[in-house]
């Protein structure tokens, strides 16, 4: 049997307990973490371009937490790999909002995922910010959908402007596009034709090929027969590499151009020497400032640790993912969030409202604003690939926001 306490000992123990309780009552409560969801792609068709999103977000979260978090609250990052599946992107939104108590979501990644996840986020009342979804018009009908991405049509229009002011012949163009990838399909069938028509550039019927096509020779032969000055390509990096090689094999000597769909600085190995003269437009230029150079260095070092040695320069989607975390931090501090689970609905609404009229400076641009459709106005950087190098060819400032 254990030793029994005397009456005097019991009084002393009770007094000590009361004293400890008093100290605890007078001590400040520990700050609650702020949960943010990351809807990312680590598998599936877009793995190669999307997998380093995680690296960028992890870097931003680590930097913010090392400096005290968001108004004294550490970020608790929860992750979900959608596998490039739009249905899984909607599942991720539901999980973050209902199971994890997230205040906001970085992602989903692609336009196809966003088209399905945005309605789910709207019903649940949680802000989502994709880092790659660039299809025009995606955010227009949703109050909780904001994008720190550049409109695909706007970027391609800037590229055409560059061709004209650099006196590159573009009287006749032809279009090749991936039919089973959302943004490539819409760009090849809608945006590219409309932009060429507005610019009075002649073009023929766009030619489609599938993402998994092994042989694109028949489609390329159709294009070559039409004798274009330039070939506009709407494709993911791996698909673009196949088409570029086949265009050169069949003797096309003109320029290949494209919007930011395959503007991946780490895809040079896919393109090879055949890509000399390729002109693409991107939403990020790594050598723009000390801040972009510092981020690029840290990005390369962290990817090397993760076995992603080929990811040395951030894709614009990587830079946008990094900035989204800091943008959410700014909005959350403006909204005065606490991470208190009993205030979850009110704090999510406050974040949405804090985004209205916000201005943000990061690696993607300075004093970035959001237009009426809640899309960021970002600069455009026209890149030329020459001698297996990524070279800045031209640049366009961000558009102004109304009001």
C-alpha positions in Angstrom: 0.0 0.0 0.0 1.2 3.5 -0.7 2.1 5.9 2.1 -0.9 8.0 3.3 -0.6 11.8 3.6 -1.1 13.5 6.9 -3.6 16.3 7.2 -0.9 18.9 7.2 0.7 17.4 4.0 -2.7 17.3 2.3 -3.2 21.0 3.0 0.2 21.8 1.6 -0.4 19.8 -1.6 -3.8 21.5 -2.1 -2.2 24.9 -1.7 0.5 24.0 -4.1 -2.0 22.9 -6.7 -4.1 26.0 -6.3 -0.9 28.1 -6.7 0.0 26.3 -9.9 -3.5 26.7 -11.2 -3.2 30.4 -10.5 0.0 30.7 -12.4 -1.4 28.8 -15.4 -4.5 31.0 -15.3 -2.3 34.1 -15.4 0.0 32.8 -18.2 -0.8 33.8 -21.8 -2.5 31.1 -23.8 -0.3 29.4 -26.4 -0.9 30.8 -29.9 -2.8 28.4 -32.1 -1.4 27.3 -35.4 -2.9 28.5 -38.6 -3.6 25.6 -41.0 -3.2 26.1 -44.7 -3.9 23.4 -47.3 -1.6 22.6 -50.2 -3.3 20.9 -53.1 -0.4 19.7 -55.2 0.6 17.4 -58.0 3.2 14.7 -57.2 2.0 12.1 -59.7 0.0 11.8 -62.9 0.5 13.5 -66.3 1.5 16.9 -64.9 4.0 15.5 -62.4 7.1 16.8 -64.2 6.0 20.4 -64.2 4.1 20.3 -60.9 6.2 18.3 -58.4 8.4 21.2 -57.3 5.4 23.2 -56.2 5.8 21.4 -52.9 9.4 22.6 -52.6 8.4 26.3 -53.2 5.6 26.2 -50.6 7.8 24.4 -48.0 10.5 27.1 -48.5 8.0 29.9 -47.9 6.4 28.2 -44.9 9.8 27.5 -43.3 10.9 31.1 -43.8 7.7 32.5 -42.4 7.7 30.2 -39.4 11.3 31.0 -38.7 10.3 34.7 -38.4 7.4 34.1 -36.0 4.7 32.9 -38.3 1.6 34.8 -39.2 1.1 37.4 -36.4 2.7 35.1 -34.0 0.9 31.9 -35.2 2.9 29.2 -36.8 1.7 27.8 -40.1 0.6 24.2 -40.0 0.8 23.0 -43.7 -1.3 20.0 -44.7 -0.9 18.4 -48.1 -2.8 16.4 -50.7 -1.5 14.9 -53.9 -4.3 15.1 -56.5 -2.5 13.0 -59.1 -3.6 15.5 -61.8 -7.2 14.3 -61.3 -9.8 17.1 -61.1 -12.1 14.9 -58.9 -9.3 14.5 -56.4 -8.7 18.2 -56.4 -12.3 18.7 -55.2 -11.8 16.0 -52.6 -8.7 17.9 -51.4 -10.7 21.1 -51.0 -13.3 19.2 -49.0 -10.7 17.5 -46.8 -8.9 20.8 -46.0 -12.1 22.7 -45.2 -14.0 20.0 -43.3 -11.4 17.7 -41.8 -8.3 19.8 -41.3 -9.8 23.2 -40.4 -7.7 25.0 -43.0 -8.2 28.8 -43.3 -7.1 28.9 -47.0 -5.7 26.6 -49.7 -2.7 26.9 -52.0 -3.9 25.3 -55.2 -5.2 23.4 -56.9 -2.5 23.3 -59.6 -4.1 23.1 -63.0 -7.1 24.8 -64.8 -8.9 21.4 -65.1 -8.6 20.9 -61.4 -9.6 24.5 -60.6 -12.7 24.2 -62.7 -13.9 21.4 -60.4 -12.4 22.5 -57.0 -13.6 26.2 -57.2 -17.3 25.3 -56.9 -16.5 23.1 -53.9 -14.5 25.9 -52.3 -17.4 28.3 -52.9 -19.9 26.1 -51.2 -17.5 25.6 -48.2 -16.5 29.2 -48.1 -12.7 28.9 -48.3 -10.2 30.9 -50.4 -8.3 28.9 -53.0 -5.3 30.2 -55.0 -4.0 28.1 -57.9 -0.4 28.5 -58.9 -0.7 27.2 -62.5 -4.3 27.5 -63.6 -4.1 30.0 -66.4 -7.3 29.5 -68.4 -9.0 32.9 -68.8 -12.4 33.2 -67.0 -11.9 30.5 -64.4 -12.4 32.8 -61.4 -15.1 35.1 -62.6 -18.1 33.5 -60.9 -16.5 32.7 -57.6 -16.0 35.0 -54.6 -13.5 32.7 -52.9 -11.3 32.0 -56.0 -8.2 34.2 -56.5 -5.3 33.5 -58.9 -1.7 34.6 -58.7 -1.3 33.4 -62.3 -1.1 35.1 -65.6 -3.9 34.8 -68.2 -2.8 32.5 -71.0 -4.5 34.6 -73.7 -3.0 37.8 -72.4 0.5 36.3 -72.3 0.3 35.0 -75.9 -0.9 38.4 -77.1 2.2 39.9 -75.5 4.3 37.4 -77.4 2.7 38.4 -80.7 3.4 42.1 -79.8 7.1 41.2 -79.3 7.3 39.4 -82.7 6.0 42.5 -84.4 8.3 45.0 -82.6 11.3 42.8 -83.2 10.5 42.6 -86.9 10.2 38.8 -86.9 8.2 37.7 -90.0 4.8 36.4 -89.0 2.5 36.8 -91.9 1.3 33.2 -91.8 1.1 30.9 -88.7 -0.1 27.4 -88.1 -1.3 25.9 -84.8 -0.5 22.5 -83.2 -2.1 21.6 -79.9 -2.7 18.7 -77.4 -6.3 17.8 -77.6 -6.6 16.0 -74.2 -5.0 18.6 -71.9 -7.4 21.4 -70.9 -5.4 24.6 -71.4 -3.5 23.3 -74.4 -6.8 22.4 -76.1 -8.5 25.7 -75.3 -5.4 27.7 -76.3 -5.1 25.8 -79.6 -8.8 26.0 -80.6 -9.9 29.3 -79.1 -7.2 31.7 -77.8 -4.5 31.3 -80.4 -7.0 31.6 -83.4 -8.7 34.6 -81.8 -5.4 36.4 -81.2 -4.1 35.7 -84.7 -7.3 36.9 -86.2 -7.2 40.1 -84.1 -3.6 40.7 -85.2 -4.4 40.0 -88.9 -2.2 37.0 -89.1 -3.3 34.3 -91.5 -3.6 30.7 -90.2 -5.2 27.4 -91.1 -7.3 24.9 -89.2 -5.5 24.0 -85.9 -4.0 20.5 -85.9 -4.5 18.3 -82.9 -2.5 15.4 -81.4 -3.0 13.5 -78.1 -0.8 13.8 -75.0 0.4 10.2 -75.2 1.0 10.3 -79.0 4.2 8.5 -79.7 4.4 9.6 -83.4 3.4 13.1 -84.3 4.9 12.9 -87.8 1.5 12.9 -89.6 0.3 16.1 -87.8 3.6 17.8 -88.4 3.5 16.9 -92.0 0.2 18.7 -92.4 1.7 21.8 -90.9 4.9 21.7 -93.0 2.8 21.4 -96.2 1.1 24.8 -95.4 4.5 26.6 -95.3 4.0 28.8 -92.3 6.4 31.5 -91.0 5.8 30.4 -87.4 4.3 27.4 -85.7 2.3 28.1 -82.6 2.4 25.2 -80.2 0.0 24.6 -77.3 1.4 21.7 -75.3 2.9 20.5 -72.1 6.8 20.4 -72.0 7.2 16.7 -72.8 4.7 16.9 -75.7 6.3 20.1 -77.0 9.7 18.5 -77.1 8.4 15.7 -79.4 6.8 18.2 -81.7 9.8 20.5 -81.9 12.1 17.6 -82.8 9.7 16.4 -85.5 9.3 19.9 -86.9 13.1 20.2 -87.4 13.4 16.6 -88.7 10.9 17.5 -91.4 12.8 20.6 -92.3 10.9 23.5 -90.7 13.4 26.3 -90.2 11.0 29.0 -88.9 10.2 30.0 -85.3 8.3 27.8 -82.9 6.3 30.0 -80.5 4.2 29.2 -77.5 2.6 30.7 -74.4 3.5 29.8 -70.8 2.1 26.2 -70.9 5.5 24.8 -71.7 7.6 27.7 -70.5 9.6 25.5 -68.2 13.3 26.5 -67.8 14.1 22.9 -66.8 12.8 21.4 -70.0 15.8 22.2 -72.2 16.9 18.6 -72.2 13.5 17.6 -73.6 13.8 20.2 -76.4 17.5 19.8 -77.2 19.3 21.8 -79.9 16.2 21.6 -82.1 14.7 24.3 -79.8 17.1 27.0 -81.0 15.0 30.1 -81.8 12.0 28.9 -79.8 10.1 31.9 -78.3 7.8 31.5 -75.3 6.3 33.8 -72.7 6.5 33.2 -69.0 5.2 34.9 -65.9 8.5 34.8 -64.0 12.1 35.7 -64.8 14.6 34.3 -62.3 17.3 37.0 -62.8 15.0 40.0 -62.3 16.2 41.1 -58.9 18.2 40.2 -55.8 15.0 38.6 -54.4 14.4 36.4 -57.4 18.0 35.3 -57.5 18.0 34.4 -53.8 14.8 32.4 -54.2 16.2 30.6 -57.2 19.4 29.7 -55.3 17.4 28.3 -52.4 15.0 26.5 -54.7 17.8 24.7 -56.5 19.5 23.8 -53.2 16.4 22.4 -51.7 15.5 20.4 -54.8 18.9 18.8 -54.8 18.3 17.6 -51.2 15.0 16.0 -52.4 16.5 14.2 -55.4 15.1 16.8 -57.9 18.5 17.9 -59.1 17.2 18.8 -62.6 14.9 21.5 -61.0 17.5 24.3 -60.8 15.5 27.3 -62.0 11.9 27.9 -60.8 9.1 27.5 -63.3 6.7 30.4 -63.1 4.3 28.1 -61.4 7.0 27.4 -58.7 7.5 31.2 -58.1 3.8 31.7 -58.0 3.4 29.0 -55.4 6.1 30.6 -53.2 4.4 34.0 -53.5 0.9 32.7 -52.7 2.0 31.7 -49.2 3.3 35.2 -48.6 0.2 36.7 -50.1 -2.0 34.6 -47.8 0.2 35.7 -44.9 -0.4 39.4 -45.8 -4.2 38.8 -46.2 -4.4 36.9 -43.0 -2.6 39.5 -41.0 -4.8 42.2 -42.5 -7.9 40.1 -41.5 -6.6 39.6 -38.0 -7.0 35.8 -38.0 -6.2 33.8 -34.9 -6.6 30.1 -36.0 -9.3 29.7 -33.4 -11.4 26.8 -34.6 -14.6 28.3 -33.1 -14.1 31.3 -35.4 -13.2 29.3 -38.5 -16.1 30.5 -40.7 -15.7 34.1 -39.8 -12.0 34.1 -40.3 -12.3 32.5 -43.8 -14.7 35.3 -44.7 -12.3 37.8 -43.4 -9.5 36.4 -45.5 -11.7 36.6 -48.6 -12.6 40.2 -47.8 -9.0 41.1 -47.0 -8.0 40.2 -50.5 -10.1 42.9 -52.0 -7.9 45.8 -53.0 -4.7 44.1 -51.7 -1.3 45.0 -53.2 1.5 42.5 -53.1 5.2 42.5 -53.9 7.1 39.2 -54.3 9.3 37.3 -56.7 6.6 37.4 -59.4 6.3 41.2 -59.5 6.1 44.5 -57.6 2.9 46.1 -56.3 0.8 43.3 -57.9 -3.0 44.0 -57.9 -6.0 41.9 -58.7 -8.6 42.8 -61.4 -12.4 42.6 -61.0 -12.3 38.9 -61.8 -9.8 38.3 -58.9 -6.9 37.5 -61.3 -3.5 39.0 -60.6 -2.0 41.4 -63.1 1.5 40.1 -63.6 4.3 41.0 -66.0 5.2 38.9 -69.0 8.7 37.8 -69.9 9.5 36.6 -73.5 12.1 33.9 -73.5 14.3 32.8 -76.4 16.1 29.5 -76.3 19.5 29.7 -77.9 22.5 27.4 -77.5 20.6 25.4 -74.9 20.2 28.5 -72.8 17.2 30.4 -71.4 17.6 34.0 -72.5 15.4 37.1 -71.8 14.3 38.4 -75.2 11.7 41.0 -74.2 9.4 41.9 -71.4 6.0 43.5 -70.8 4.9 45.3 -67.6 1.8 44.2 -65.7 -1.4 45.8 -66.7 -3.0 48.3 -64.3 -6.0 47.3 -62.2 -9.2 49.3 -62.6 -9.8 51.9 -59.9 
